[in-house]
Amino acid sequence: MRILHTSDWHLGAAHCERSRAEEQGHFLDWLLTIIEARQVDVLVVAGDVFDTANPPAEALSLYYRFLARLSALGGTTASGGPRAAVIVGGNHDSASRLDAPRDALEALEAYVIGGYDAAREGAPHADPAGVLVPLRAAGSDVQLILAAVPFLNDWRIGVRGFDASPDEQLTSMHEKFTEVYARLADKASAAFPGVPVVATGHLTCLAQRGTRVTDADGIPCEINRVGTLGAMGPGIFDERYRYVALGHIHRGFAVDGRVRYSGTPLQVGLVEGADDRKVLLVDLDVGGTKVEAIGVPVRRRLLKLAGSVEEIRTKLQALQSIPGELPPYVSIEATLAAPDAGVEAALRDFAQSQRGTSCDVVSVRTAVVRQGGAVDASSAAAFVAALTPESAFEFAWQARYGRDSVPSDPVMQRFRKLVEENSQRGEKAS
């Protein structure tokens, strides 16, 4: 059978309060063309379908319309059987929200497992967790079993708590995850002897167990237990799995020959880069497993321009509109020799005035670099008077975490919400 492995769509994600729905819609349109042209049997989405547990209405609309269009897609599949989708929840998703329409979506050959609940009763195939999905070829023969494992809350599977040392917690986590995947492989083999088994997962797994990584690697800091533990190793996956489709890490790469991340199909943050986004086409046959990476077309880039005001002007002039792409979202970090309350508006106006260049300046941050000597009192007073709540928060953040540190977009969004709520309370009090 032929699988298309993707993950981490993050539908509903915004960048500096700018919607990403247009390029997400472009990706889903393109994905349907690939599924049809390459005769895909089953689409596998390995978690983080949505960016938040409570996604906006336009994100839900994209998701459900995509599944309906996938069900109605024409053409044949590699196996000659019906086309299916298997979707699992990630740590960003609401398990209950994904699971709610589960029975209705099965009528569209879309099998959704939002969360892992070992207490679910009456599930088929001797699978109390309800995650084994049999996929059929032409006729009624089961040709592939998918152990559709979503994001696992470690407390649900008995991982040792914070009373243990980090090393003991990692060992316990490795053991419990191994038990889950071995148990599912046992049940799949017993229910469907000789049928190939594929698994999903939404977790951090690297070639060497215990490895710790940073944002510079394009890997989220929330490794296991919110960064207190290193990564799990590929040994947690039973050898009976022909392929393991992983999600959570936004960079696509192979952990080993059969355990792979597809990465996010769209650039989510500035550190990730827009290029080299991919989906993975996986062919399973008697001769083995073949994996082909298919590049995802870039629809919009998230860019950061840093330097002096003159350097940023030069970089803005150098930006060129790329055919087929939407205008990039540009974040600016300008270094100043002295406070200048008008620099943000000036840079935005300059960007808009450039012919042949189409971009959207979504944020401007400034930092004053002292050149030596005392700070002029009148300049300092003018600078303080021009401070906004956001710039004051950013200065406080840099004082706490270092000059080169900037609050992430989710942090800034939360801060803006707090400022707005405080302002509303003040208006009511007056």
VEXDREN-2710 file (C-alpha; in Angstrom, 1 decimal):
% VEXDREN-2710
k/r/px/py/pz
1/MET/0.0/0.0/0.0
2/ARG/1.0/3.6/-0.4
3/ILE/1.0/6.0/2.5
4/LEU/1.4/9.7/2.5
5/HIS/2.9/10.8/5.9
6/THR/2.5/14.4/7.0
7/SER/2.1/16.1/10.4
8/ASP/2.0/19.4/12.3
9/TRP/-0.4/21.3/10.1
10/HIS/-1.1/23.8/12.9
11/LEU/-4.3/25.0/11.3
12/GLY/-5.4/28.3/12.8
13/ALA/-1.9/29.4/13.6
14/ALA/-1.3/33.1/13.3
15/HIS/2.0/35.1/13.0
16/CYS/2.1/38.4/14.8
17/GLU/-1.7/38.4/14.7
18/ARG/-1.7/37.8/10.9
19/SER/-3.8/34.9/9.7
20/ARG/-2.1/31.9/8.0
21/ALA/-5.4/30.5/6.6
22/GLU/-4.7/31.5/3.0
23/GLU/-1.4/29.6/2.7
24/GLN/-2.8/26.7/4.8
25/GLY/-5.7/26.5/2.3
26/HIS/-3.1/26.5/-0.6
27/PHE/-1.3/23.6/1.1
28/LEU/-4.5/21.5/1.5
29/ASP/-5.4/22.1/-2.1
30/TRP/-2.0/21.0/-3.2
31/LEU/-2.1/17.9/-0.9
32/LEU/-5.3/16.7/-2.6
33/THR/-3.6/16.9/-6.0
34/ILE/-0.6/14.9/-4.8
35/ILE/-2.9/12.3/-3.2
36/GLU/-4.8/11.8/-6.4
37/ALA/-1.8/12.0/-8.8
38/ARG/0.3/9.6/-6.7
39/GLN/-2.5/7.1/-6.1
40/VAL/-2.2/7.3/-2.3
41/ASP/-4.1/4.7/-0.3
42/VAL/-4.0/6.3/3.1
43/LEU/-3.1/9.8/4.3
44/VAL/-1.5/9.7/7.8
45/VAL/-1.5/13.0/9.8
46/ALA/0.7/12.4/12.9
47/GLY/-0.6/15.0/15.2
48/ASP/-1.0/18.8/15.8
49/VAL/-3.8/19.2/13.2
50/PHE/-4.6/22.5/14.9
51/ASP/-2.4/25.1/16.5
52/THR/-4.6/25.4/19.7
53/ALA/-7.1/23.3/21.6
54/ASN/-9.8/25.8/20.7
55/PRO/-9.1/26.6/17.0
56/PRO/-10.9/29.4/15.1
57/ALA/-13.9/28.7/12.9
58/GLU/-11.9/29.2/9.7
59/ALA/-9.4/26.5/10.8
60/LEU/-12.2/24.0/11.6
61/SER/-13.8/24.8/8.2
62/LEU/-10.5/24.1/6.4
63/TYR/-10.2/20.8/8.2
64/TYR/-13.7/19.4/7.6
65/ARG/-13.9/20.7/4.0
66/PHE/-10.6/19.0/3.3
67/LEU/-11.8/15.6/4.6
68/ALA/-15.0/15.9/2.6
69/ARG/-13.0/16.7/-0.6
70/LEU/-10.6/13.8/0.2
71/SER/-13.6/11.4/0.5
72/ALA/-14.9/12.6/-2.9
73/LEU/-11.5/12.5/-4.6
74/GLY/-11.5/10.6/-7.9
75/GLY/-8.8/8.3/-9.3
76/THR/-7.6/4.9/-8.2
77/THR/-5.2/4.0/-5.4
78/ALA/-2.0/1.9/-5.5
79/SER/-3.8/-1.1/-3.9
80/GLY/-7.1/-0.7/-5.8
81/GLY/-8.9/-0.3/-2.5
82/PRO/-10.7/2.6/-1.0
83/ARG/-8.8/5.8/-0.1
84/ALA/-8.6/6.5/3.7
85/ALA/-7.2/9.0/6.1
86/VAL/-5.9/8.3/9.6
87/ILE/-5.5/11.3/11.9
88/VAL/-4.1/11.4/15.4
89/GLY/-4.1/14.1/18.0
90/GLY/-0.9/16.0/19.0
91/ASN/0.0/18.0/22.1
92/HIS/-1.5/21.2/20.6
93/ASP/-4.8/19.5/19.8
94/SER/-7.9/18.9/22.0
95/ALA/-8.3/15.2/22.1
96/SER/-12.0/15.5/22.8
97/ARG/-12.6/18.0/20.0
98/LEU/-10.9/15.7/17.5
99/ASP/-12.8/12.6/18.8
100/ALA/-16.2/14.2/18.9
101/PRO/-17.2/13.6/15.2
102/ARG/-15.2/10.3/15.0
103/ASP/-18.1/8.1/14.2
104/ALA/-19.5/10.4/11.5
105/LEU/-16.0/10.8/9.9
106/GLU/-15.6/7.1/9.6
107/ALA/-18.4/7.2/7.0
108/LEU/-15.9/9.3/4.9
109/GLU/-13.1/6.7/5.5
110/ALA/-11.5/9.2/7.9
111/TYR/-10.3/7.5/11.1
112/VAL/-9.6/10.0/13.9
113/ILE/-8.0/9.1/17.2
114/GLY/-7.7/12.3/19.2
115/GLY/-6.6/10.8/22.5
116/TYR/-5.4/7.6/24.0
117/ASP/-7.8/6.1/26.6
118/ALA/-6.9/2.7/27.8
119/ALA/-10.2/2.4/29.6
120/ARG/-12.4/2.5/26.4
121/GLU/-14.6/-0.5/26.3
122/GLY/-15.9/-2.6/23.4
123/ALA/-13.3/-1.6/20.9
124/PRO/-12.7/-4.1/18.1
125/HIS/-9.6/-6.3/17.4
126/ALA/-8.9/-6.9/21.2
127/ASP/-7.6/-3.3/21.3
128/PRO/-8.8/-1.6/24.5
129/ALA/-7.3/1.7/23.5
130/GLY/-9.2/1.7/20.2
131/VAL/-6.3/2.8/18.0
132/LEU/-5.8/-0.2/15.7
133/VAL/-7.1/0.7/12.2
134/PRO/-7.4/-2.1/9.6
135/LEU/-7.0/-0.8/6.1
136/ARG/-8.4/-2.9/3.2
137/ALA/-7.4/-3.3/-0.4
138/ALA/-9.8/-4.2/-3.3
139/GLY/-12.5/-6.5/-2.0
140/SER/-12.4/-7.1/1.8
141/ASP/-8.9/-8.2/2.5
142/VAL/-7.0/-6.3/5.2
143/GLN/-3.7/-5.3/3.7
144/LEU/-2.3/-3.0/6.4
145/ILE/-2.8/-2.4/10.1
146/LEU/-2.2/1.1/11.4
147/ALA/-1.5/1.5/15.1
148/ALA/-2.7/5.1/15.2
149/VAL/-1.1/6.3/18.5
150/PRO/-1.8/9.9/19.3
151/PHE/0.1/12.1/21.8
152/LEU/0.4/10.2/25.0
153/ASN/0.1/11.9/28.3
154/ASP/2.7/10.0/30.3
155/TRP/0.6/9.9/33.5
156/ARG/-2.0/7.8/31.6
157/ILE/0.5/5.1/30.9
158/GLY/2.1/5.0/34.3
159/VAL/5.4/6.9/33.8
160/ARG/7.1/7.7/37.1
161/GLY/6.5/11.2/38.5
162/PHE/8.6/14.0/39.7
163/ASP/9.5/12.1/42.9
164/ALA/12.1/10.3/40.7
165/SER/15.3/11.7/39.3
166/PRO/15.4/12.9/35.6
167/ASP/17.3/9.8/34.6
168/GLU/14.8/7.5/36.4
169/GLN/11.9/9.4/34.8
170/LEU/13.4/9.0/31.3
171/THR/14.0/5.3/31.9
172/SER/10.4/4.9/33.1
173/MET/9.1/6.8/30.1
174/HIS/11.2/4.7/27.7
175/GLU/9.9/1.5/29.3
176/LYS/6.2/2.6/29.3
177/PHE/6.2/3.8/25.7
178/THR/7.9/0.5/24.7
179/GLU/5.2/-1.4/26.5
180/VAL/2.4/0.5/24.7
181/TYR/3.9/-0.1/21.2
182/ALA/4.7/-3.7/21.9
183/ARG/1.2/-4.4/23.2
184/LEU/-0.3/-2.9/20.1
185/ALA/2.0/-4.9/17.8
186/ASP/1.0/-8.1/19.7
187/LYS/-2.7/-7.4/19.3
188/ALA/-2.3/-6.5/15.6
189/SER/-0.3/-9.6/14.9
190/ALA/-2.8/-11.8/16.7
191/ALA/-5.9/-10.3/15.0
192/PHE/-4.4/-10.1/11.5
193/PRO/-1.5/-12.6/11.2
194/GLY/1.0/-11.8/8.5
195/VAL/-0.4/-8.3/7.8
196/PRO/2.1/-5.4/7.8
197/VAL/1.8/-3.0/10.7
198/VAL/2.6/0.7/10.7
199/ALA/2.6/3.0/13.8
200/THR/2.3/6.7/14.4
201/GLY/3.6/8.8/17.3
202/HIS/3.6/12.4/18.5
203/LEU/6.7/12.7/20.6
204/THR/10.4/13.5/20.6
205/CYS/12.6/10.6/19.4
206/LEU/16.2/10.9/18.3
207/ALA/18.8/8.4/17.3
208/GLN/20.5/8.6/20.7
209/ARG/18.3/8.3/23.8
210/GLY/18.6/11.2/26.2
211/THR/19.8/13.7/23.6
212/ARG/19.0/17.3/24.4
213/VAL/18.5/19.9/21.7
214/THR/17.7/23.6/21.3
215/ASP/15.7/25.9/19.2
216/ALA/18.7/26.4/16.9
217/ASP/18.2/22.8/15.7
218/GLY/14.6/23.5/14.6
219/ILE/13.4/21.2/17.4
220/PRO/11.0/22.3/20.1
221/CYS/12.4/22.7/23.6
222/GLU/9.5/20.8/25.1
223/ILE/11.3/17.5/24.6
224/ASN/9.8/15.4/27.3
225/ARG/8.4/16.7/30.6
226/VAL/8.7/20.3/29.3
227/GLY/12.4/20.1/28.6
228/THR/13.5/18.4/31.8
229/LEU/14.3/15.1/30.0
230/GLY/16.1/14.3/26.8
231/ALA/14.6/12.5/23.8
232/MET/13.5/8.9/23.7
233/GLY/15.3/6.5/21.4
234/PRO/13.9/4.5/18.5
235/GLY/14.1/1.4/20.6
236/ILE/10.6/2.2/21.9
237/PHE/9.1/1.0/18.6
238/ASP/8.7/-2.8/18.3
239/GLU/10.6/-4.3/15.4
240/ARG/7.4/-5.6/13.8
241/TYR/6.5/-2.1/12.7
242/ARG/7.4/-1.7/9.1
243/TYR/7.3/2.1/9.3
244/VAL/6.8/4.7/12.1
245/ALA/5.2/8.0/11.1
246/LEU/6.2/10.7/13.7
247/GLY/5.0/14.2/14.4
248/HIS/5.9/17.0/16.8
249/ILE/9.4/18.0/15.6
250/HIS/9.0/20.6/12.8
251/ARG/12.0/19.5/10.8
252/GLY/11.7/16.5/8.5
253/PHE/14.4/13.8/9.0
254/ALA/15.0/10.1/9.5
255/VAL/15.6/8.9/13.1
256/ASP/16.6/5.6/11.5
257/GLY/15.6/3.7/8.4
258/ARG/12.0/3.1/9.4
259/VAL/11.3/5.9/12.0
260/ARG/10.8/9.3/10.4
261/TYR/9.5/12.8/10.9
262/SER/7.8/14.5/8.0
263/GLY/8.1/17.9/9.7
264/THR/5.6/20.7/9.3
265/PRO/4.5/21.4/5.7
266/LEU/4.5/25.2/6.3
267/GLN/7.0/27.4/8.1
268/VAL/5.5/28.0/11.5
269/GLY/8.2/30.2/13.1
270/LEU/11.0/32.4/12.1
271/VAL/13.7/29.9/13.1
272/GLU/12.4/27.2/10.8
273/GLY/12.8/28.5/7.3
274/ALA/10.3/28.2/4.5
275/ASP/12.3/26.0/2.2
276/ASP/12.7/22.2/2.5
277/ARG/9.1/21.6/3.7
278/LYS/8.0/18.1/2.7
279/VAL/5.6/15.3/2.9
280/LEU/6.7/11.6/2.7
281/LEU/5.4/9.1/0.3
282/VAL/5.8/5.6/1.7
283/ASP/5.5/2.4/-0.4
284/LEU/5.0/-0.9/1.5
285/ASP/5.3/-4.1/-0.5
286/VAL/6.9/-7.5/-0.2
287/GLY/10.2/-6.2/-1.3
288/GLY/10.5/-3.7/1.6
289/THR/9.7/-0.1/2.4
290/LYS/10.5/2.8/0.1
291/VAL/10.3/6.4/1.2
292/GLU/10.2/9.4/-1.1
293/ALA/10.2/13.0/0.0
294/ILE/8.0/15.4/-1.9
295/GLY/8.7/19.1/-1.5
296/VAL/5.8/21.4/-0.6
297/PRO/5.6/24.6/-2.6
298/VAL/6.3/27.7/-0.6
299/ARG/3.3/30.1/-0.5
300/ARG/4.5/32.6/2.1
301/ARG/7.7/33.2/3.9
302/LEU/8.3/34.5/7.4
303/LEU/11.3/36.7/7.3
304/LYS/13.4/38.6/9.9
305/LEU/15.5/41.6/8.9
306/ALA/18.0/42.8/11.5
307/GLY/20.6/45.6/11.6
308/SER/20.9/49.3/11.6
309/VAL/18.1/51.4/10.1
310/GLU/20.1/51.9/6.9
311/GLU/20.9/48.2/6.7
312/ILE/17.3/47.3/7.0
313/ARG/16.3/49.9/4.3
314/THR/18.8/48.2/2.0
315/LYS/17.4/44.7/2.8
316/LEU/13.9/45.9/2.2
317/GLN/14.9/47.3/-1.2
318/ALA/16.5/43.9/-2.0
319/LEU/13.3/42.0/-1.4
320/GLN/11.7/40.8/-4.6
321/SER/8.2/39.5/-5.2
322/ILE/8.5/35.8/-6.1
323/PRO/5.9/34.5/-8.6
324/GLY/3.3/32.2/-7.0
325/GLU/4.1/33.3/-3.5
326/LEU/2.1/35.4/-1.2
327/PRO/3.7/38.6/0.2
328/PRO/6.1/37.6/3.1
329/TYR/5.5/38.5/6.7
330/VAL/8.5/40.6/7.7
331/SER/9.7/41.1/11.3
332/ILE/12.2/43.9/11.8
333/GLU/14.8/44.2/14.6
334/ALA/16.6/47.6/14.3
335/THR/19.6/48.7/16.3
336/LEU/19.7/52.4/17.1
337/ALA/22.4/54.7/18.3
338/ALA/19.8/56.8/20.2
339/PRO/16.2/56.5/21.1
340/ASP/13.9/57.3/18.2
341/ALA/10.1/57.0/18.7
342/GLY/9.3/57.5/15.0
343/VAL/11.5/54.7/13.6
344/GLU/8.8/52.1/13.5
345/ALA/6.4/54.3/11.4
346/ALA/9.3/55.4/9.2
347/LEU/10.3/51.8/8.4
348/ARG/6.8/50.7/7.7
349/ASP/6.3/53.7/5.3
350/PHE/9.6/52.9/3.6
351/ALA/8.6/49.3/3.0
352/GLN/5.2/50.3/1.5
353/SER/7.0/52.8/-0.8
354/GLN/9.2/50.2/-2.5
355/ARG/8.1/49.4/-6.1
356/GLY/8.4/45.8/-7.2
357/THR/8.5/44.7/-3.6
358/SER/5.5/43.3/-1.8
359/CYS/5.8/42.5/1.9
360/ASP/3.8/43.0/5.1
361/VAL/5.8/44.4/8.0
362/VAL/4.3/42.6/10.9
363/SER/6.5/43.8/13.8
364/VAL/9.2/46.3/14.4
365/ARG/11.5/46.0/17.5
366/THR/14.3/48.4/18.4
367/ALA/17.3/48.2/20.7
368/VAL/19.5/51.2/21.6
369/VAL/23.2/50.3/21.4
370/ARG/25.3/52.7/23.6
371/GLN/28.3/54.2/21.9
372/GLY/30.0/55.3/25.1
373/GLY/29.6/58.3/27.3
374/ALA/26.6/59.5/29.3
375/VAL/23.0/59.2/28.0
376/ASP/21.5/62.6/27.1
377/ALA/18.7/63.3/29.7
378/SER/16.3/64.9/27.3
379/SER/16.7/62.0/24.8
380/ALA/16.1/59.5/27.6
381/ALA/13.0/61.4/28.8
382/ALA/11.6/61.5/25.3
383/PHE/12.3/57.8/24.9
384/VAL/10.5/57.0/28.1
385/ALA/7.5/59.1/27.1
386/ALA/7.2/57.3/23.8
387/LEU/7.3/53.8/25.4
388/THR/4.3/51.6/24.7
389/PRO/3.3/48.7/26.9
390/GLU/4.7/46.2/24.3
391/SER/8.1/47.9/24.1
392/ALA/8.3/48.2/27.9
393/PHE/7.5/44.5/28.2
394/GLU/10.2/43.6/25.6
395/PHE/12.8/45.7/27.5
396/ALA/11.9/43.9/30.7
397/TRP/12.1/40.6/28.9
398/GLN/15.6/41.4/27.6
399/ALA/16.7/42.5/31.1
400/ARG/15.6/39.2/32.5
401/TYR/16.7/36.8/29.7
402/GLY/19.5/38.7/27.8
403/ARG/19.7/41.4/25.1
404/ASP/19.5/38.9/22.3
405/SER/16.3/37.3/23.7
406/VAL/12.9/38.2/22.3
407/PRO/9.5/37.0/23.6
408/SER/7.9/34.5/21.3
409/ASP/4.7/35.3/19.3
410/PRO/2.4/33.3/21.7
411/VAL/3.9/35.2/24.7
412/MET/3.3/38.6/23.0
413/GLN/-0.2/37.6/22.1
414/ARG/-0.9/36.7/25.7
415/PHE/0.6/40.0/26.9
416/ARG/-1.5/42.0/24.5
417/LYS/-4.6/40.2/25.7
418/LEU/-3.7/41.0/29.4
419/VAL/-3.2/44.7/28.5
420/GLU/-6.5/44.7/26.7
421/GLU/-8.3/43.1/29.6
422/ASN/-6.7/45.5/32.1
423/SER/-7.7/48.5/29.9
424/GLN/-11.3/47.2/29.8
425/ARG/-11.4/46.9/33.6
426/GLY/-10.1/50.4/33.9
427/GLU/-12.8/51.7/31.6
428/LYS/-15.5/49.9/33.6
429/ALA/-14.1/51.3/36.9
430/SER/-14.2/54.9/35.6
END
